[in-house]
């Protein structure tokens, strides 16, 4: 299987994600707040996928040995540098997850729940049970369960599939539009969120996408079974993202219903 065939197979699901009804429901800062309180788990688990790839595709043990594919190793290390220790709007070194939490605080979203939840996750052997015990909705649990199932395969091509596909390309542009619509005061009030979103757009631009696909090619080579694995896990990655979007859309619908009932 070639990468072009893989992308063709994924296109219907990715179109479904791209045109999800959730996007039309994101109209206000309150909507962003609700979205971020659920989406934050996808921001967090991205780092576990990334660090798993770093363990498999670069040398993090001793004694050191050269990576099998230096270009792929550099790609992973660059993303780790940017995601784990980037500079925020004040020039302070912070992970993108921490920057996201700061942006959540800025819009008035709850960060205590996610902090408590991820602090309860202690190791890969027990994380499935810990996720089930967490105070999360079913879609959030399923999303995290899939991520760590992929990681626990210990198969780099499967981890790379979960890492590469199913991302929410439309969100940064949409959030920026909502901030701009909130007027001059909104732009001043939500500087952390605006910076995070613009940084997200900058880093996920033309370079990272093609390099991620190159990583998939390098890991699969001419092995048909690996390509089939990548297709299976890529489809599931997009599907679980869609289901997470469904749950957020339902929550936004409930919020609007509660507002109407309160009038």
N, C-alpha and C positions, 0 to 999 in steps of 0.2 A: 504493500500500500504506500502511495506517495502522499506527501503533505497536502497536495491539492485535492486528492480524493477524500482525505480526512476532513478537510474544511468543507467540502461539498456535503458530506454526510452530516456534519454538525450544523449546516446553514439553517435548516428549518427550526431547530431549537434556539439557535442564536437570534433568529428573526423574532421568535416568540418572546425572547428576553428583551430584545431591542424595542419591541412595540408593546411592552407590558402595560396594562391599564394603570399600574401604580404611578407611572410618570405623570399622568394627567391629574392625579390626586395631590401631587406635591405643589401646593400653591402658596403656602405661608411659612413663616419661621416656626410656627407650632407644628406644622407637618414635618419640617426638617427635624425638629426635636424628636418626634415620635419615630421617624425613620432611623435616626442615628442611634437611638437606644437599642434597636435590634440589629442594625447593620454593623455595629461596633464589634460583634463577634466574628464577622467576616474579615474585619480589619485585623483583629488579633490572630485568628488562625492562619492568616496568610503568612505571618512570621514563622509559624511552626513548619509550614510547607517549605519556606525559603531556607530555614536552618537545616531541615532534613536534606535538602538538595546540597547545601554547603558541606554537610558531613559526607555525602556520597560522591560528590563531584570535585571537591577540592581536598587537600590534605590538611586535616585538623588534628591528626595524631602524631606521635613521635615514635621512631625517627621520621623526619619528613621525607616524602618522595614526590616527584613531579606528578602533576595531574595527568590523566589519560588524554584529556582534551583541554589544552591551555586556554583556548578561546572561550570555551564553555565555562571553565573555572573562573576566568576573568569576569565574564558576564554575571555569574552568581556572586562573586565577591563585590562587584560594583553595586549590585542591588542590595546586598547586605549592608554595605557602607551607607547607602542612601536611606534605606528603610530603618536601620537600627540606630544610626547615629548621624542623622541629617541636622541641619541648622534650622531653627524656627525663625519666625519673623523678627526676633530680637537678637539673632546670631548665637543663640544658646544651642548646644548639642542635645538633641532629643530624638527618640525614635518616632516614626510616623504614628505609631499607636498612641504614644503619649501626647503627640500633637493633636491627634483626633480627640482624645479625652479633654484636652484644653479647649478645643473648639466646642465640644459638647457642653462644657461648663458655661461657655460664653453665651450659648443659646438657651441655657436653662435646663438642659437635659440631665437626667440622673446618671452619674458615673459610679455611684457607690455599689450598685448591683453588679455591674460588670467587674469591678475590682474584686468584690467578694467572690464572684463566681470563678474567675480565673485563678484566684489564690487557692481555691479548693482543688484545682487540678495539679496533681503532684508528680505523676509518672505515666509513661505510655502503657504499662501493664494494667493499670487500674483506671485509666482515663475514661473508658467506655462506661463503666459503672458510675464514675463520678459525674459524667455528663448527664446520665439518666437521673441522678439525684439532685441535680442543679435546678434552681427555680427559673426554668426557661420554658418557652412554649415548644410545642412539638416540632415546628419547622426549624427553630433555632437548634434544638437538640439534634435533629436529623442532619442538619448542615454540618455541625461539628463532628458528629459520629462519622460521616462520610470522609471528612478531612483526615481524621486520625486512623480510619480504616486504611486509607490510601498510604499514609505514612507508615503504618505498621506492616504493610506488605514488604517493606525494606527493598522495594524495587524502584530504582531511580526513574525509569520511564513512566511508571504509574504515578509517582509523586509529581513528576514534571507535567503530566497531563492534568492533574487536579490543580496545579499551580498556574498553568498557562491559559486554560479556557474557563469560560463562565464569568468573566469580569463584567462590571457594570459601567460600560464605556460612557453612558449618557449622564450619569449622576453629577460629575463635577460641573459640566456646562449648565445643567439644570439648576443646581444649587446657586451658582453664581448669578444666574438670571433672577432667582427669587431675591437674593441679596440686593441686586441692583434695583429691582422693583420696589424694595422697601425704602428707597430714597437715600438721600445723602447721609442721614443719621444712621441708616442700616449699614452702609459701607464703613462708617466709623465704628459702629458698635460691634461688628462681627469681623474684625481684622484677622483673628486667628483662624476662623473658618475660611475666610477668603484666601488667606495665604496657603493653608493646607490644600485647598482645592486647586489653586493655580500651580502649586508645586506638583501635585498629583498629575495634572495635565502635562506639565513640562517633562516629568520623568517617564510617563507612560506614552510618550509620543512615538515618533517614527523609529526609534532605535530599539527599544525593549521588545516590541512585538516580533519583528523579524529575528532577533537573537533568540527569543524563546522558542520559535519554530525551528531554528537551527539546532537548538538543544534537543528538541524532540527527535529530529532527524539523526543526530549523532548517537542518541541513546537507543534508537530502534534499528538503524542500519537496514539490513535486508532481512531482518527477523520478522516473519509474518505474524507470529504469535504476539510479539511486542506491539506491533502496529494495531492488532486487534484489541489488545489490552488498553492501549491509549485511546482508541475509539470508544470503547466501553466506558472507561473512567471519565473521558471528556464529556460524553453525553450525560453521564450521571452528575458531573460537576455543574453543567448548565441547568439540568433539571432541578437539582437541589437549590440552586440560586433562584430559579423561577418560583419554587415552593416557598422560599423565604420571602420573596417579593409578594406572593399571594397573602401570606400571613400579615405583612405590614399593610398591604392594601385593605385587608379586612379590619385591622386595627384603626386605620384612618377613617374607614366607614363608620365604625362604632363611635369614634370620637365625634364625628359630625352629628350622628344620631343623638348622642348625649347632649350636645350643644343645643340642638333643636328642642329636645325635651325640657331643657332647663329654661327656655324662653317663656 
